[in-house]
Amino acid sequence: MEREVLMKRTVRNIEQLPTLRVKEVNDFVESILQKSNDAVITEGLQQLSSSSSCFDFLSHDPDIYSITDLKVRY
């Protein structure tokens, strides 16, 4: 089904609903949009942090402890 046809059909169906139900539909659509926006933001942040060099210092951290420092070996 094409998007345009689906949109028209949805609008026709919503127009038949009482006001309270229309508010519920609106709330539902807004929550879907918010989740979509949150997913886009999260993905962008993940890409930004993975391409950033701000945590490079962690990979160059010297080993200050060794196996001989262990008191109990498991």
Biopython code that builds the backbone (N, CA, C, O; Angstrom):
import numpy as np
from Bio.PDB.StructureBuilder import StructureBuilder

atoms = [
    (1, "MET", "N", (0.844, -1.172, 0.000)),
    (1, "MET", "CA", (0.000, 0.000, 0.000)),
    (1, "MET", "C", (0.892, 1.239, 0.000)),
    (1, "MET", "O", (1.841, 1.339, 0.777)),
    (2, "GLU", "N", (0.578, 2.152, -0.861)),
    (2, "GLU", "CA", (1.370, 3.368, -0.952)),
    (2, "GLU", "C", (1.170, 4.250, 0.275)),
    (2, "GLU", "O", (0.121, 4.225, 0.917)),
    (3, "ARG", "N", (2.174, 5.008, 0.575)),
    (3, "ARG", "CA", (2.137, 5.874, 1.754)),
    (3, "ARG", "C", (0.970, 6.851, 1.688)),
    (3, "ARG", "O", (0.258, 7.037, 2.674)),
    (4, "GLU", "N", (0.774, 7.470, 0.537)),
    (4, "GLU", "CA", (-0.275, 8.477, 0.383)),
    (4, "GLU", "C", (-1.665, 7.875, 0.631)),
    (4, "GLU", "O", (-2.500, 8.480, 1.302)),
    (5, "VAL", "N", (-1.897, 6.702, 0.092)),
    (5, "VAL", "CA", (-3.188, 6.024, 0.280)),
    (5, "VAL", "C", (-3.374, 5.667, 1.749)),
    (5, "VAL", "O", (-4.458, 5.834, 2.307)),
    (6, "LEU", "N", (-2.319, 5.181, 2.360)),
    (6, "LEU", "CA", (-2.384, 4.814, 3.770)),
    (6, "LEU", "C", (-2.647, 6.034, 4.650)),
    (6, "LEU", "O", (-3.421, 5.953, 5.604)),
    (7, "MET", "N", (-2.019, 7.146, 4.341)),
    (7, "MET", "CA", (-2.239, 8.378, 5.103)),
    (7, "MET", "C", (-3.701, 8.838, 4.995)),
    (7, "MET", "O", (-4.320, 9.187, 6.000)),
    (8, "LYS", "N", (-4.241, 8.836, 3.785)),
    (8, "LYS", "CA", (-5.637, 9.253, 3.592)),
    (8, "LYS", "C", (-6.588, 8.336, 4.346)),
    (8, "LYS", "O", (-7.540, 8.793, 4.978)),
    (9, "ARG", "N", (-6.326, 7.063, 4.273)),
    (9, "ARG", "CA", (-7.168, 6.086, 4.964)),
    (9, "ARG", "C", (-7.096, 6.275, 6.479)),
    (9, "ARG", "O", (-8.107, 6.176, 7.174)),
    (10, "THR", "N", (-5.919, 6.540, 6.970)),
    (10, "THR", "CA", (-5.745, 6.758, 8.409)),
    (10, "THR", "C", (-6.472, 8.021, 8.857)),
    (10, "THR", "O", (-7.139, 8.022, 9.892)),
    (11, "VAL", "N", (-6.348, 9.078, 8.093)),
    (11, "VAL", "CA", (-7.033, 10.331, 8.431)),
    (11, "VAL", "C", (-8.543, 10.134, 8.431)),
    (11, "VAL", "O", (-9.235, 10.629, 9.321)),
    (12, "ARG", "N", (-9.054, 9.416, 7.442)),
    (12, "ARG", "CA", (-10.511, 9.128, 7.398)),
    (12, "ARG", "C", (-10.939, 8.372, 8.647)),
    (12, "ARG", "O", (-11.975, 8.678, 9.238)),
    (13, "ASN", "N", (-10.155, 7.399, 9.044)),
    (13, "ASN", "CA", (-10.493, 6.614, 10.239)),
    (13, "ASN", "C", (-10.428, 7.471, 11.503)),
    (13, "ASN", "O", (-11.285, 7.357, 12.380)),
    (14, "ILE", "N", (-9.421, 8.318, 11.592)),
    (14, "ILE", "CA", (-9.296, 9.181, 12.769)),
    (14, "ILE", "C", (-10.451, 10.168, 12.848)),
    (14, "ILE", "O", (-10.932, 10.473, 13.940)),
    (15, "GLU", "N", (-10.892, 10.659, 11.726)),
    (15, "GLU", "CA", (-12.005, 11.616, 11.706)),
    (15, "GLU", "C", (-13.286, 11.009, 12.267)),
    (15, "GLU", "O", (-14.160, 11.746, 12.725)),
    (16, "GLN", "N", (-13.415, 9.723, 12.244)),
    (16, "GLN", "CA", (-14.612, 9.051, 12.757)),
    (16, "GLN", "C", (-14.550, 8.810, 14.262)),
    (16, "GLN", "O", (-15.551, 8.434, 14.872)),
    (17, "LEU", "N", (-13.394, 9.023, 14.855)),
    (17, "LEU", "CA", (-13.225, 8.758, 16.280)),
    (17, "LEU", "C", (-13.704, 9.931, 17.125)),
    (17, "LEU", "O", (-13.684, 11.077, 16.677)),
    (18, "PRO", "N", (-14.137, 9.636, 18.361)),
    (18, "PRO", "CA", (-14.458, 10.734, 19.283)),
    (18, "PRO", "C", (-13.171, 11.458, 19.715)),
    (18, "PRO", "O", (-12.071, 10.922, 19.574)),
    (19, "THR", "N", (-13.321, 12.649, 20.228)),
    (19, "THR", "CA", (-12.179, 13.500, 20.583)),
    (19, "THR", "C", (-11.197, 12.805, 21.522)),
    (19, "THR", "O", (-9.985, 12.919, 21.339)),
    (20, "LEU", "N", (-11.694, 12.102, 22.503)),
    (20, "LEU", "CA", (-10.823, 11.421, 23.461)),
    (20, "LEU", "C", (-9.921, 10.404, 22.749)),
    (20, "LEU", "O", (-8.732, 10.309, 23.054)),
    (21, "ARG", "N", (-10.475, 9.659, 21.820)),
    (21, "ARG", "CA", (-9.701, 8.658, 21.073)),
    (21, "ARG", "C", (-8.690, 9.329, 20.136)),
    (21, "ARG", "O", (-7.591, 8.816, 19.923)),
    (22, "VAL", "N", (-9.076, 10.476, 19.583)),
    (22, "VAL", "CA", (-8.150, 11.211, 18.716)),
    (22, "VAL", "C", (-6.937, 11.666, 19.535)),
    (22, "VAL", "O", (-5.806, 11.620, 19.050)),
    (23, "LYS", "N", (-7.174, 12.101, 20.766)),
    (23, "LYS", "CA", (-6.068, 12.485, 21.651)),
    (23, "LYS", "C", (-5.164, 11.287, 21.931)),
    (23, "LYS", "O", (-3.942, 11.427, 21.967)),
    (24, "GLU", "N", (-5.751, 10.125, 22.127)),
    (24, "GLU", "CA", (-4.961, 8.916, 22.369)),
    (24, "GLU", "C", (-4.098, 8.573, 21.156)),
    (24, "GLU", "O", (-2.927, 8.216, 21.292)),
    (25, "VAL", "N", (-4.693, 8.687, 19.975)),
    (25, "VAL", "CA", (-3.947, 8.419, 18.738)),
    (25, "VAL", "C", (-2.796, 9.413, 18.616)),
    (25, "VAL", "O", (-1.676, 9.038, 18.267)),
    (26, "ASN", "N", (-3.077, 10.673, 18.904)),
    (26, "ASN", "CA", (-2.045, 11.701, 18.837)),
    (26, "ASN", "C", (-0.908, 11.402, 19.820)),
    (26, "ASN", "O", (0.266, 11.500, 19.464)),
    (27, "ASP", "N", (-1.257, 11.042, 21.040)),
    (27, "ASP", "CA", (-0.237, 10.697, 22.038)),
    (27, "ASP", "C", (0.614, 9.521, 21.570)),
    (27, "ASP", "O", (1.833, 9.522, 21.740)),
    (28, "PHE", "N", (-0.028, 8.531, 20.986)),
    (28, "PHE", "CA", (0.683, 7.359, 20.493)),
    (28, "PHE", "C", (1.655, 7.741, 19.374)),
    (28, "PHE", "O", (2.808, 7.310, 19.372)),
    (29, "VAL", "N", (1.190, 8.542, 18.437)),
    (29, "VAL", "CA", (2.039, 8.971, 17.319)),
    (29, "VAL", "C", (3.216, 9.799, 17.845)),
    (29, "VAL", "O", (4.346, 9.632, 17.387)),
    (30, "GLU", "N", (2.956, 10.674, 18.789)),
    (30, "GLU", "CA", (4.042, 11.475, 19.362)),
    (30, "GLU", "C", (5.067, 10.597, 20.067)),
    (30, "GLU", "O", (6.265, 10.870, 19.990)),
    (31, "SER", "N", (4.617, 9.546, 20.753)),
    (31, "SER", "CA", (5.574, 8.659, 21.426)),
    (31, "SER", "C", (6.416, 7.883, 20.412)),
    (31, "SER", "O", (7.602, 7.647, 20.640)),
    (32, "ILE", "N", (5.809, 7.492, 19.307)),
    (32, "ILE", "CA", (6.565, 6.808, 18.246)),
    (32, "ILE", "C", (7.612, 7.755, 17.661)),
    (32, "ILE", "O", (8.758, 7.360, 17.447)),
    (33, "LEU", "N", (7.223, 8.992, 17.406)),
    (33, "LEU", "CA", (8.163, 9.980, 16.872)),
    (33, "LEU", "C", (9.311, 10.239, 17.839)),
    (33, "LEU", "O", (10.465, 10.370, 17.431)),
    (34, "GLN", "N", (8.980, 10.310, 19.129)),
    (34, "GLN", "CA", (10.014, 10.546, 20.139)),
    (34, "GLN", "C", (11.012, 9.392, 20.166)),
    (34, "GLN", "O", (12.219, 9.618, 20.241)),
    (35, "LYS", "N", (10.516, 8.158, 20.105)),
    (35, "LYS", "CA", (11.402, 6.992, 20.090)),
    (35, "LYS", "C", (12.293, 7.010, 18.855)),
    (35, "LYS", "O", (13.476, 6.679, 18.924)),
    (36, "SER", "N", (11.716, 7.396, 17.741)),
    (36, "SER", "CA", (12.484, 7.474, 16.501)),
    (36, "SER", "C", (13.580, 8.526, 16.610)),
    (36, "SER", "O", (14.720, 8.291, 16.209)),
    (37, "ASN", "N", (13.230, 9.682, 17.153)),
    (37, "ASN", "CA", (14.213, 10.750, 17.341)),
    (37, "ASN", "C", (15.307, 10.331, 18.317)),
    (37, "ASN", "O", (16.485, 10.611, 18.099)),
    (38, "ASP", "N", (14.906, 9.655, 19.399)),
    (38, "ASP", "CA", (15.883, 9.175, 20.380)),
    (38, "ASP", "C", (16.851, 8.183, 19.755)),
    (38, "ASP", "O", (18.046, 8.210, 20.047)),
    (39, "ALA", "N", (16.336, 7.304, 18.893)),
    (39, "ALA", "CA", (17.188, 6.316, 18.234)),
    (39, "ALA", "C", (18.194, 6.992, 17.313)),
    (39, "ALA", "O", (19.353, 6.581, 17.248)),
    (40, "VAL", "N", (17.759, 8.018, 16.605)),
    (40, "VAL", "CA", (18.659, 8.757, 15.706)),
    (40, "VAL", "C", (19.747, 9.456, 16.517)),
    (40, "VAL", "O", (20.918, 9.427, 16.138)),
    (41, "ILE", "N", (19.372, 10.076, 17.613)),
    (41, "ILE", "CA", (20.338, 10.768, 18.467)),
    (41, "ILE", "C", (21.328, 9.781, 19.063)),
    (41, "ILE", "O", (22.531, 10.038, 19.076)),
    (42, "THR", "N", (20.830, 8.655, 19.556)),
    (42, "THR", "CA", (21.704, 7.640, 20.141)),
    (42, "THR", "C", (22.692, 7.108, 19.118)),
    (42, "THR", "O", (23.878, 6.961, 19.412)),
    (43, "GLU", "N", (22.213, 6.822, 17.930)),
    (43, "GLU", "CA", (23.100, 6.326, 16.870)),
    (43, "GLU", "C", (24.164, 7.363, 16.529)),
    (43, "GLU", "O", (25.332, 7.024, 16.339)),
    (44, "GLY", "N", (23.761, 8.609, 16.453)),
    (44, "GLY", "CA", (24.720, 9.680, 16.164)),
    (44, "GLY", "C", (25.778, 9.803, 17.247)),
    (44, "GLY", "O", (26.958, 9.981, 16.946)),
    (45, "LEU", "N", (25.366, 9.709, 18.503)),
    (45, "LEU", "CA", (26.318, 9.772, 19.607)),
    (45, "LEU", "C", (27.280, 8.591, 19.591)),
    (45, "LEU", "O", (28.468, 8.749, 19.874)),
    (46, "GLN", "N", (26.767, 7.408, 19.262)),
    (46, "GLN", "CA", (27.625, 6.230, 19.187)),
    (46, "GLN", "C", (28.663, 6.395, 18.088)),
    (46, "GLN", "O", (29.833, 6.073, 18.293)),
    (47, "GLN", "N", (28.257, 6.885, 16.941)),
    (47, "GLN", "CA", (29.201, 7.099, 15.844)),
    (47, "GLN", "C", (30.226, 8.166, 16.207)),
    (47, "GLN", "O", (31.412, 8.032, 15.903)),
    (48, "LEU", "N", (29.762, 9.216, 16.853)),
    (48, "LEU", "CA", (30.655, 10.290, 17.241)),
    (48, "LEU", "C", (31.701, 9.804, 18.241)),
    (48, "LEU", "O", (32.885, 10.108, 18.099)),
    (49, "SER", "N", (31.272, 9.061, 19.240)),
    (49, "SER", "CA", (32.217, 8.592, 20.256)),
    (49, "SER", "C", (33.165, 7.525, 19.709)),
    (49, "SER", "O", (34.310, 7.439, 20.153)),
    (50, "SER", "N", (32.712, 6.715, 18.760)),
    (50, "SER", "CA", (33.592, 5.685, 18.214)),
    (50, "SER", "C", (34.639, 6.283, 17.277)),
    (50, "SER", "O", (35.727, 5.723, 17.136)),
    (51, "SER", "N", (34.334, 7.391, 16.646)),
    (51, "SER", "CA", (35.301, 8.018, 15.743)),
    (51, "SER", "C", (36.156, 9.059, 16.463)),
    (51, "SER", "O", (37.103, 9.591, 15.884)),
    (52, "SER", "N", (35.834, 9.347, 17.696)),
    (52, "SER", "CA", (36.561, 10.351, 18.458)),
    (52, "SER", "C", (37.833, 9.747, 19.056)),
    (52, "SER", "O", (37.936, 8.533, 19.232)),
    (53, "SER", "N", (38.770, 10.593, 19.357)),
    (53, "SER", "CA", (40.015, 10.126, 19.966)),
    (53, "SER", "C", (40.084, 10.494, 21.443)),
    (53, "SER", "O", (41.156, 10.444, 22.045)),
    (54, "CYS", "N", (38.957, 10.859, 22.027)),
    (54, "CYS", "CA", (38.962, 11.321, 23.411)),
    (54, "CYS", "C", (39.268, 10.203, 24.416)),
    (54, "CYS", "O", (39.665, 10.494, 25.544)),
    (55, "PHE", "N", (39.094, 8.947, 24.037)),
    (55, "PHE", "CA", (39.392, 7.853, 24.948)),
    (55, "PHE", "C", (40.670, 7.112, 24.571)),
    (55, "PHE", "O", (40.936, 6.032, 25.098)),
    (56, "ASP", "N", (41.447, 7.670, 23.682)),
    (56, "ASP", "CA", (42.687, 7.022, 23.261)),
    (56, "ASP", "C", (43.677, 6.849, 24.412)),
    (56, "ASP", "O", (44.488, 5.922, 24.407)),
    (57, "PHE", "N", (43.608, 7.732, 25.383)),
    (57, "PHE", "CA", (44.538, 7.641, 26.508)),
    (57, "PHE", "C", (44.376, 6.318, 27.266)),
    (57, "PHE", "O", (45.323, 5.854, 27.901)),
    (58, "LEU", "N", (43.210, 5.719, 27.208)),
    (58, "LEU", "CA", (42.987, 4.451, 27.905)),
    (58, "LEU", "C", (43.780, 3.305, 27.281)),
    (58, "LEU", "O", (44.201, 2.391, 27.990)),
    (59, "SER", "N", (43.985, 3.340, 25.988)),
    (59, "SER", "CA", (44.717, 2.256, 25.336)),
    (59, "SER", "C", (46.220, 2.379, 25.568)),
    (59, "SER", "O", (46.955, 1.411, 25.375)),
    (60, "HIS", "N", (46.678, 3.545, 25.977)),
    (60, "HIS", "CA", (48.109, 3.760, 26.218)),
    (60, "HIS", "C", (48.445, 3.732, 27.704)),
    (60, "HIS", "O", (49.543, 4.115, 28.109)),
    (61, "ASP", "N", (47.510, 3.285, 28.495)),
    (61, "ASP", "CA", (47.699, 3.218, 29.930)),
    (61, "ASP", "C", (48.704, 2.119, 30.263)),
    (61, "ASP", "O", (48.529, 0.986, 29.814)),
    (62, "PRO", "N", (49.737, 2.410, 31.024)),
    (62, "PRO", "CA", (50.724, 1.367, 31.345)),
    (62, "PRO", "C", (50.143, 0.331, 32.308)),
    (62, "PRO", "O", (49.273, 0.638, 33.122)),
    (63, "ASP", "N", (50.634, -0.880, 32.200)),
    (63, "ASP", "CA", (50.230, -1.938, 33.129)),
    (63, "ASP", "C", (50.987, -1.733, 34.431)),
    (63, "ASP", "O", (52.209, -1.877, 34.481)),
    (64, "ILE", "N", (50.254, -1.397, 35.480)),
    (64, "ILE", "CA", (50.922, -1.148, 36.756)),
    (64, "ILE", "C", (50.870, -2.367, 37.669)),
    (64, "ILE", "O", (51.537, -2.409, 38.703)),
    (65, "TYR", "N", (50.079, -3.348, 37.281)),
    (65, "TYR", "CA", (50.002, -4.577, 38.062)),
    (65, "TYR", "C", (50.361, -5.754, 37.174)),
    (65, "TYR", "O", (50.190, -5.711, 35.956)),
    (66, "SER", "N", (50.860, -6.802, 37.806)),
    (66, "SER", "CA", (51.172, -8.024, 37.063)),
    (66, "SER", "C", (50.622, -9.217, 37.840)),
    (66, "SER", "O", (50.042, -9.059, 38.914)),
    (67, "ILE", "N", (50.807, -10.391, 37.291)),
    (67, "ILE", "CA", (50.326, -11.619, 37.939)),
    (67, "ILE", "C", (51.004, -11.809, 39.295)),
    (67, "ILE", "O", (50.394, -12.355, 40.215)),
    (68, "THR", "N", (52.220, -11.380, 39.429)),
    (68, "THR", "CA", (52.939, -11.561, 40.702)),
    (68, "THR", "C", (52.345, -10.708, 41.816)),
    (68, "THR", "O", (52.607, -10.977, 42.988)),
    (69, "ASP", "N", (51.573, -9.714, 41.498)),
    (69, "ASP", "CA", (50.922, -8.878, 42.495)),
    (69, "ASP", "C", (49.708, -9.554, 43.130)),
    (69, "ASP", "O", (49.214, -9.092, 44.158)),
    (70, "LEU", "N", (49.229, -10.630, 42.536)),
    (70, "LEU", "CA", (48.050, -11.314, 43.063)),
    (70, "LEU", "C", (48.374, -12.015, 44.373)),
    (70, "LEU", "O", (49.434, -12.624, 44.521)),
    (71, "LYS", "N", (47.457, -11.921, 45.313)),
    (71, "LYS", "CA", (47.630, -12.638, 46.578)),
    (71, "LYS", "C", (47.004, -14.030, 46.457)),
    (71, "LYS", "O", (47.542, -15.003, 46.986)),
    (72, "VAL", "N", (45.892, -14.121, 45.774)),
    (72, "VAL", "CA", (45.211, -15.395, 45.582)),
    (72, "VAL", "C", (44.940, -15.539, 44.095)),
    (72, "VAL", "O", (44.443, -14.610, 43.458)),
    (73, "ARG", "N", (45.258, -16.685, 43.545)),
    (73, "ARG", "CA", (45.009, -16.949, 42.132)),
    (73, "ARG", "C", (43.774, -17.809, 41.988)),
    (73, "ARG", "O", (43.644, -18.830, 42.662)),
    (74, "TYR", "N", (42.899, -17.421, 41.145)),
    (74, "TYR", "CA", (41.662, -18.181, 40.917)),
    (74, "TYR", "C", (41.731, -18.923, 39.612)),
    (74, "TYR", "O", (40.784, -19.619, 39.246)),
]
sb = StructureBuilder()
sb.init_structure("model")
sb.init_model(0)
sb.init_chain("A")
sb.init_seg("    ")
for serial, (resi, resn, name, xyz) in enumerate(atoms, 1):
    if name == "N":
        sb.init_residue(resn, " ", resi, " ")
    sb.init_atom(name, np.array(xyz, "f"), 0.0, 1.0, " ", f" {name:<3s}", serial, name[0])
structure = sb.get_structure()
